[in-house]
Amino acid sequence: MNPTDISALPLRDIHLPGAVGWWPPAIGWWLVAALLLAAVVAYAVLFYRSRHRRAALRAFKRVRAGLEQGAEPVASLQRVSTLLRRFAMTTAQAAAEREPLVTIGGDEVAGLIGERWLRYLDSRWERDAFTRGAGRLLLAAPYARPDSVGRPQALELTALCSEWLKTEHGSRPRLRLRRRAARPTPGARLASGEG
């Protein structure tokens, strides 16, 4: 055998590697999938939590459209007042369930009347449009005689309530009204001399 004759050697031909499979994906794809899944879940949670706001805004649109088409303003404002209170009760109850230390829940909101109701609405955003502005109409309009409230006033109040709903603070409390008092333990009462 000639030492320079390579063709006579028992060598195999060059083998190329097989095609890269799509499974299992690289770690980067797993991270992208996890981030995408987290984003979808976060969006779904936010979408679910805002369902009451979307429903209330649709109802306010219907009331406003009715007013623009000639519906009776007092009856429309009665509907606005009811919708606003329902929305406030629902969101207050949800906030009380998420934060147990907030004592104002749906039942407490249902009992707010007069100036306290307007102050509650103003406490949810950084304006005083209910206590000092067009929102004062909420006090008397639902109980007024038919044709005693003008259509422009009713449209202005409907726009104000819709704007209140659209703000972020319309469903989240800006300030806590009361905190539940912590009950002292029997040992703490004895130590303080209350026992």
C-alpha positions as CSV (number, residue, x, y, z in Angstrom):
1,M,0.0,0.0,0.0
2,N,1.3,3.4,-1.0
3,P,1.4,5.8,2.0
4,T,0.2,8.7,-0.2
5,D,-2.8,6.9,-1.5
6,I,-5.7,8.1,0.8
7,S,-8.4,6.6,-1.3
8,A,-7.5,3.1,-0.2
9,L,-8.0,3.9,3.5
10,P,-11.2,2.4,5.1
11,L,-12.7,5.9,6.0
12,R,-16.3,6.8,5.9
13,D,-17.6,9.8,4.0
14,I,-18.4,13.1,5.9
15,H,-21.8,12.9,7.7
16,L,-23.8,16.1,8.0
17,P,-25.8,16.6,11.2
18,G,-29.6,16.1,11.0
19,A,-32.0,18.9,10.7
20,V,-32.7,20.8,14.0
21,G,-36.1,19.8,15.4
22,W,-38.6,22.3,16.6
23,W,-39.1,20.4,19.9
24,P,-38.0,21.0,22.6
25,P,-37.6,24.8,22.0
26,A,-34.7,26.7,23.4
27,I,-34.9,28.4,26.8
28,G,-35.5,31.8,25.1
29,W,-38.7,30.6,23.5
30,W,-39.9,29.2,26.9
31,L,-39.3,32.7,28.4
32,V,-41.1,34.4,25.6
33,A,-44.1,32.0,26.0
34,A,-44.1,32.6,29.8
35,L,-44.1,36.4,29.3
36,L,-46.9,36.1,26.7
37,L,-49.0,33.9,29.0
38,A,-48.5,36.3,31.9
39,A,-49.5,39.3,29.7
40,V,-52.7,37.4,28.5
41,V,-53.6,36.5,32.1
42,A,-53.0,40.1,33.3
43,Y,-55.1,41.5,30.5
44,A,-57.9,39.0,31.2
45,V,-58.0,39.9,34.9
46,L,-58.1,43.7,34.1
47,F,-60.8,43.1,31.5
48,Y,-62.8,41.1,34.0
49,R,-62.5,43.7,36.7
50,S,-63.7,46.5,34.4
51,R,-66.8,44.6,33.3
52,H,-69.0,46.7,35.7
53,R,-67.6,49.9,34.4
54,R,-68.2,48.9,30.8
55,A,-71.8,47.9,31.5
56,A,-72.4,51.2,33.3
57,L,-70.9,53.3,30.5
58,R,-73.1,51.5,28.0
59,A,-76.1,52.3,30.1
60,F,-75.1,55.9,30.4
61,K,-74.7,56.1,26.6
62,R,-78.3,54.8,26.3
63,V,-79.6,57.4,28.7
64,R,-77.7,60.2,27.0
65,A,-79.0,59.0,23.6
66,G,-82.5,59.0,25.0
67,L,-82.1,62.5,26.3
68,E,-80.8,63.7,22.9
69,Q,-83.8,62.1,21.2
70,G,-86.3,63.9,23.5
71,A,-86.7,61.6,26.6
72,E,-88.1,63.3,29.8
73,P,-85.1,64.7,31.7
74,V,-86.3,63.9,35.2
75,A,-86.9,60.2,34.3
76,S,-83.5,60.1,32.6
77,L,-81.9,61.6,35.7
78,Q,-83.6,59.0,37.9
79,R,-82.0,56.4,35.8
80,V,-78.6,58.1,36.0
81,S,-78.9,58.3,39.8
82,T,-79.8,54.6,40.0
83,L,-77.0,53.6,37.7
84,L,-74.4,55.7,39.5
85,R,-75.4,54.3,42.9
86,R,-75.4,50.7,41.6
87,F,-72.0,51.1,40.2
88,A,-70.7,52.7,43.4
89,M,-72.2,49.9,45.5
90,T,-70.7,47.2,43.3
91,T,-67.2,48.7,43.2
92,A,-67.2,49.5,46.9
93,Q,-68.2,45.9,47.7
94,A,-65.4,44.6,45.4
95,A,-62.9,46.9,47.1
96,A,-64.0,45.8,50.6
97,E,-63.5,42.2,49.6
98,R,-60.0,42.9,48.3
99,E,-59.1,45.1,51.2
100,P,-60.8,43.9,54.4
101,L,-59.7,46.9,56.4
102,V,-61.8,49.3,54.3
103,T,-65.2,49.3,56.1
104,I,-67.1,51.1,53.4
105,G,-68.7,48.4,51.3
106,G,-71.7,48.2,49.1
107,D,-74.2,48.3,52.0
108,E,-72.6,51.5,53.4
109,V,-72.7,53.2,50.0
110,A,-76.3,52.4,49.6
111,G,-77.0,54.3,52.8
112,L,-75.3,57.5,51.8
113,I,-77.7,60.3,51.0
114,G,-77.6,64.0,50.4
115,E,-74.2,65.8,50.9
116,R,-72.5,62.6,52.2
117,W,-73.3,60.9,48.9
118,L,-71.9,63.8,46.9
119,R,-68.8,63.9,49.1
120,Y,-68.3,60.2,48.6
121,L,-68.5,60.7,44.8
122,D,-66.0,63.5,45.0
123,S,-63.6,61.5,47.2
124,R,-63.1,59.1,44.3
125,W,-61.4,61.6,42.1
126,E,-59.6,64.9,42.5
127,R,-62.5,67.3,41.7
128,D,-65.4,68.7,43.5
129,A,-67.9,68.6,40.6
130,F,-70.5,66.8,42.6
131,T,-70.5,68.9,45.8
132,R,-70.0,72.3,44.1
133,G,-70.8,71.8,40.5
134,A,-73.3,70.2,38.1
135,G,-73.4,67.1,40.3
136,R,-75.6,68.8,42.9
137,L,-78.5,68.1,40.6
138,L,-78.3,64.5,41.8
139,L,-79.8,65.6,45.2
140,A,-83.1,66.9,43.9
141,A,-83.5,65.8,40.2
142,P,-84.6,62.2,40.9
143,Y,-87.4,63.5,43.0
144,A,-88.4,66.5,40.9
145,R,-91.7,67.0,39.0
146,P,-91.6,66.1,35.3
147,D,-90.5,69.0,33.1
148,S,-88.9,70.8,36.1
149,V,-85.3,70.0,34.9
150,G,-84.0,71.3,31.7
151,R,-82.5,69.1,29.0
152,P,-79.1,70.9,29.0
153,Q,-78.7,70.4,32.7
154,A,-79.6,66.7,32.4
155,L,-77.1,66.3,29.6
156,E,-74.4,68.0,31.6
157,L,-75.0,65.8,34.6
158,T,-75.0,62.7,32.4
159,A,-71.7,63.8,30.9
160,L,-70.2,64.4,34.4
161,C,-71.3,61.0,35.6
162,S,-69.9,59.3,32.5
163,E,-66.6,61.1,33.0
164,W,-66.6,60.0,36.7
165,L,-67.0,56.4,35.5
166,K,-64.2,56.7,33.0
167,T,-61.6,58.0,35.5
168,E,-59.4,55.5,37.2
169,H,-60.6,56.8,40.6
170,G,-64.2,56.0,39.8
171,S,-63.7,52.5,41.0
172,R,-60.8,52.8,43.5
173,P,-61.1,54.7,46.8
174,R,-58.9,57.8,47.0
175,L,-59.1,57.8,50.8
176,R,-60.2,55.4,53.4
177,L,-63.2,56.6,55.2
178,R,-62.9,54.4,58.4
179,R,-60.7,51.6,59.5
180,R,-62.1,48.8,61.6
181,A,-60.8,49.1,65.2
182,A,-58.7,46.2,66.1
183,R,-60.1,44.2,69.1
184,P,-57.6,44.1,71.9
185,T,-56.7,40.6,73.1
186,P,-57.8,39.7,76.7
187,G,-54.2,39.9,77.8
188,A,-53.8,43.4,76.4
189,R,-57.0,44.5,78.2
190,L,-55.7,43.3,81.5
191,A,-52.3,45.0,80.9
192,S,-54.0,48.3,80.1
193,G,-56.2,48.1,83.2
194,E,-59.5,47.7,81.2
195,G,-60.1,44.1,82.4
